[in-house]
């Protein structure tokens, strides 16, 4: 999927940590894919989110919603692709990957 590839590349460009994509289309009606990444600080996760948002807007791709911008977990809803950007500690707390792996 082109959007998924663009988002993962944009996160890699800003040095996202432990970047993962989960194919959830068989498990959820929320989206087809989750992109999960960590940043080293609140500032880093904001920079990651900003890069995705700014670069996709240049291609007229806009998020349906962005939540948590001033927290340790930013969620960006692009319809078929939902992006979760966490501080490393918040990512461990919520452990989304494990939640979806259990539902295989």
N, C-alpha and C positions, 0 to 999 in steps of 0.2 A: 504494500500500500504506500502510495507516494507521500501522503501526509505523515504517516508514521516514520518513514525514512527521513523526511525533512526535520521533524521534531527531534529525533535521536541525534542527527548530525548537529543541530543547533546546540543541543545540550553537551555533546562531546566537544564542540568548539570552545565552550566556556569551562571545560574541565569538570564536568559532572562526575561524581564518584559513584561507582557500582551501578551503572546504568543498566536497567533491565526492561524488557518488554514482555508483557503477558498477553497471550491471546485468550480473551475471556468471552468471545462471542457465543460459545456453547454453554457458558456458565451464568451469563448475566444479560439483561436487556439494557443495561446502562450504556454500554459501549462495546466496540469490537476489541479494542486494545487498551490496556493500561501501560503507560510509560512511567517507570519509577526511577527516581534518581535522588542522590543525596548531594548536599553541599556542606562545606566546612563550617559555615556560620550563617546567621540570618542574612547578612549582607551578600554572601555567596548565593544563597537560594533565591534572593531577589534578583541578582544579576542573571542567574540562569533563566528565571521566569521572564524577566525583561527582554532577554535576547530572543527567546521563543516568540513572545508577543510582537515585538518590533519587527523582526524579520518576516514573520508570517503576514503581518499587516501590509508589508511591501508587496505581497502577492495577493492582496485582497482576501486574506483568510483571517477571520476574526473569531475569537472565542465566544461561545454561548455565555460563559460565565467564568469569572476568576474569583476564587475565595481564599481567604487566609493570608492575604498579601503581607500583613504586618505580624505574622506569627511564624512558627517554626515548621509549618506545613502549608504549602501553596498548592491548590488544586486548580487546574486549567482544563475546562471542558471544551473540547473541539468536536463534539458530536461523537463520531466513531472512535476518536482517540481522546482519552482522559489522561492528563499528565499530573503526576504526584511528585512534588519536589519537597524533600524533607531535610532537616538537619539530621545528622547521623543518629542522634539520640532519639528523636521523634520517630524516625523510621523503625528503629528497634522496638520502640514502645507499641506501635500499631501493627507492625509485621504483616503488611498487606500481602506480600508474596506468599507467606505461609498459609494465610487464610484461603487464598485461591488455590494453592497447591493441594490443600486438604480436600477441596471440592472437585478433584479430578474425576 
